[in-house]
Amino acid sequence: MLNVPIAVHLSTIAPAHSTHVASTAISGTTYEAQHKTKSPIPMLARKLANAGLETSTLMQVYRGSTPILRQPLALSYWIGIDVLDDDRRPAHVAKFKAFDASAFKAA
């Protein structure tokens, strides 16, 4: 486990539709996740865990230089959730459900 929380930076790409981006650099390697209707933070956490980072590693999320949460949270917290934001209701936290490609038949 790292002694210092990983700094994750949030930004928005704003052409026609906003795309939210979360990124971090660890040991010279940059990791990035982006999405239009979901928070990219849980997606980035899953990428980091797949890359071999311990799930007890803390992440501190920033927008610019401002932390967006009071305390850093463990990768394991972010891995298990999705934060959904769409036109039908405000942003909300939901349990992460992995996409099951085997549920679809080939055409």
C-alpha positions, 0 to 999 in steps of 0.5 A, a space after each residue: 500500500 502506498 503511504 500517500 494517497 494517489 492524486 486523481 484529477 477530474 476534468 471535463 472535455 466540453 465540445 457538444 456533450 460534456 465528457 468527464 475525465 479522471 486521470 492519474 500518473 503512477 511511476 511514470 505511467 498515466 491511467 485515464 478513464 472517461 465517460 459521458 453519463 458515469 463518473 470516471 472515478 470508479 472506472 479508473 479505480 477498476 483499471 488501477 486494480 487490474 494493473 496490480 495496485 492494492 485495493 487498500 490504496 487510497 485515492 484523493 480526487 481533485 478538480 483543479 487543486 481543490 479536493 472534491 471529497 473531505 478524505 481519501 477513499 480506498 480503491 475498494 470503495 470505488 471499485 464496487 460502485 458506479 456514479 450515474 448522472 443522466 437527464 432523468 434524475 440527479 447523480 446517484 450511486 449504484 452498485 457496480 454491475 459488470 457487463 456480461 457479453 455472453 448474455 447477448 447472441 451474435 446476429 
